[in-house]
Amino acid sequence: MAESGWARHALGIGLFEFRRSVRAIRRDKARLGMTALPVVGPPAILTALLAVFASELRGIGPLAVPNGIRGTIALFWLFMVFIVGQRVVSAHTHIEAESMVLTSVSARTVAGGLVVAETLRALTYVGLYTVVGTAAAVLLLGSLASLVLVPVTTVLFIATAVVAATACGYAIAWLIAR
């Protein structure tokens, strides 16, 4: 049985684990550079392309999303499930100071905290893409609803992929341990 307030404790554990991983990346300058390049580079190129083609894109109106694009988005989701699941199996099956944490909170709280931390890590990688996509939708397409819809869609996309990947990753880690 989980303790009362387990969701708040899981959020605290997740934030702590996320900050710990950010500090580890900041300490290793080579890893920081290799991480920052794909996070900052493509959104900068996308922003430049949107600026160049702004006059052609402005006022396009509502777009019908073709099935090929929907399939591509589904493949991105599956790829993210694979990558996060692989991270869970290989690197994040245990929390830092596991014996101390598990004596103070339940295993459900710890697992929830690890899901929160992985979700925050994934949101960090796609955060700049979300800002660029939201700005493009609002400024070029004139859709004020995109101020809410694009970030909410991104968070739900990431959260569902991370939860599915974490469940699969823990199951695989458990099977390997057995």
C-alpha positions as CSV (number, residue, x, y, z in Angstrom):
1,M,0.0,0.0,0.0
2,A,1.4,3.4,-1.0
3,E,1.6,6.2,1.5
4,S,-0.7,9.2,1.4
5,G,0.6,11.9,-0.8
6,W,2.6,9.5,-3.0
7,A,2.0,11.6,-6.2
8,R,3.5,14.7,-4.6
9,H,6.5,12.6,-3.4
10,A,6.9,11.1,-6.9
11,L,7.0,14.6,-8.3
12,G,9.7,15.5,-5.8
13,I,11.7,12.5,-6.6
14,G,11.3,13.1,-10.4
15,L,12.4,16.7,-10.1
16,F,15.4,15.7,-8.0
17,E,16.5,13.0,-10.5
18,F,16.0,15.4,-13.4
19,R,18.2,18.1,-11.7
20,R,20.8,15.5,-10.9
21,S,21.0,14.4,-14.6
22,V,21.1,18.1,-15.7
23,R,24.1,18.7,-13.4
24,A,25.8,15.6,-14.7
25,I,25.5,16.8,-18.3
26,R,26.7,20.3,-17.3
27,R,29.8,18.9,-15.7
28,D,30.8,16.9,-18.8
29,K,31.5,19.6,-21.4
30,A,31.8,17.1,-24.3
31,R,28.5,15.5,-23.5
32,L,26.9,18.9,-23.1
33,G,28.1,19.9,-26.6
34,M,26.9,16.6,-28.1
35,T,23.6,17.1,-26.5
36,A,23.1,20.8,-27.3
37,L,23.9,20.4,-31.0
38,P,20.9,18.3,-31.9
39,V,18.7,20.2,-29.5
40,V,19.5,23.7,-30.7
41,G,20.6,23.1,-34.3
42,P,17.5,21.7,-36.1
43,P,15.1,24.2,-34.4
44,A,17.4,27.1,-35.5
45,I,17.4,25.8,-39.1
46,L,13.7,25.3,-39.0
47,T,13.2,28.9,-37.7
48,A,15.4,30.2,-40.5
49,L,13.4,28.2,-43.1
50,L,10.1,29.5,-41.6
51,A,11.5,33.1,-41.8
52,V,12.5,32.7,-45.4
53,F,9.2,31.1,-46.5
54,A,7.0,33.1,-44.2
55,S,5.2,35.0,-47.0
56,E,4.3,31.7,-48.8
57,L,3.2,30.1,-45.6
58,R,1.2,33.0,-44.2
59,G,-2.6,32.5,-44.5
60,I,-2.5,28.9,-45.8
61,G,-5.6,28.2,-43.7
62,P,-6.6,24.9,-42.2
63,L,-4.5,22.0,-43.3
64,A,-5.7,18.4,-43.8
65,V,-3.1,16.0,-42.4
66,P,-2.3,13.3,-44.9
67,N,-2.2,9.7,-43.7
68,G,1.6,9.5,-44.4
69,I,2.2,12.3,-41.9
70,R,0.0,10.5,-39.3
71,G,2.0,7.3,-39.9
72,T,5.3,9.2,-39.5
73,I,4.1,10.7,-36.2
74,A,3.2,7.2,-35.0
75,L,6.6,5.9,-36.0
76,F,8.2,8.8,-34.0
77,W,6.1,7.7,-31.0
78,L,7.2,4.1,-31.4
79,F,10.9,5.2,-31.8
80,M,10.6,7.3,-28.6
81,V,9.1,4.3,-26.8
82,F,12.0,2.2,-28.0
83,I,14.7,4.8,-27.0
84,V,13.2,5.5,-23.6
85,G,12.5,1.8,-22.9
86,Q,16.2,1.1,-23.8
87,R,17.3,3.8,-21.3
88,V,15.0,2.3,-18.6
89,V,16.4,-1.2,-19.1
90,S,20.1,-0.1,-19.3
91,A,20.5,3.0,-17.2
92,H,17.5,3.9,-15.1
93,T,16.3,0.7,-13.5
94,H,17.4,1.9,-10.1
95,I,17.2,5.2,-8.4
96,E,20.2,6.9,-6.8
97,A,20.5,5.8,-3.1
98,E,17.9,3.1,-3.7
99,S,18.0,1.5,-0.2
100,M,17.5,4.8,1.6
101,V,14.7,6.0,-0.7
102,L,12.8,2.7,-0.5
103,T,12.8,2.8,3.3
104,S,11.1,6.2,3.2
105,V,8.6,5.9,0.3
106,S,6.9,3.1,-1.5
107,A,8.1,1.4,-4.7
108,R,5.1,3.0,-6.6
109,T,6.4,6.4,-5.6
110,V,9.9,5.7,-6.7
111,A,8.7,4.3,-10.1
112,G,6.4,7.4,-10.5
113,G,9.4,9.6,-9.7
114,L,11.5,7.9,-12.4
115,V,8.7,8.3,-14.9
116,V,8.5,12.1,-14.0
117,A,12.2,12.4,-14.4
118,E,12.3,10.7,-17.8
119,T,9.3,12.8,-19.0
120,L,11.1,16.0,-18.0
121,R,14.3,14.8,-19.8
122,A,12.3,14.1,-23.0
123,L,10.5,17.4,-22.7
124,T,13.8,19.2,-22.5
125,Y,14.9,17.7,-25.8
126,V,11.7,18.7,-27.7
127,G,11.1,22.0,-25.8
128,L,12.7,24.2,-28.4
129,Y,10.8,22.4,-31.3
130,T,7.6,23.0,-29.4
131,V,8.3,26.8,-29.1
132,V,9.2,27.0,-32.8
133,G,6.1,25.0,-33.8
134,T,3.8,27.1,-31.6
135,A,5.2,30.4,-32.9
136,A,4.9,29.2,-36.5
137,A,1.3,28.1,-36.0
138,V,0.4,31.4,-34.3
139,L,2.3,33.8,-36.4
140,L,2.1,32.2,-39.9
141,L,-1.2,30.3,-39.8
142,G,-3.0,32.8,-37.5
143,S,-4.2,30.1,-35.1
144,L,-4.4,31.5,-31.5
145,A,-5.7,28.1,-30.3
146,S,-2.2,26.8,-31.1
147,L,-0.9,28.6,-28.1
148,V,-2.5,25.9,-26.0
149,L,-2.9,23.0,-28.4
150,V,0.7,22.6,-29.6
151,P,2.2,22.5,-26.1
152,V,-0.5,20.3,-24.7
153,T,-0.2,17.9,-27.7
154,T,3.6,17.8,-27.2
155,V,3.3,17.0,-23.5
156,L,0.7,14.3,-24.1
157,F,2.8,12.8,-26.9
158,I,5.9,12.7,-24.6
159,A,4.0,11.5,-21.5
160,T,2.2,8.6,-23.3
161,A,5.4,7.4,-24.9
162,V,7.4,7.6,-21.6
163,V,4.7,5.8,-19.6
164,A,4.5,3.0,-22.2
165,A,8.3,2.8,-22.5
166,T,8.8,2.7,-18.8
167,A,6.3,-0.1,-18.3
168,C,7.9,-2.1,-21.1
169,G,11.4,-1.3,-19.8
170,Y,10.6,-2.3,-16.2
171,A,9.0,-5.5,-17.5
172,I,12.1,-6.3,-19.6
173,A,14.5,-5.5,-16.7
174,W,12.4,-7.7,-14.4
175,L,12.6,-10.6,-17.0
176,I,16.3,-10.2,-17.4
177,A,16.8,-10.2,-13.6
178,R,14.7,-13.4,-13.3
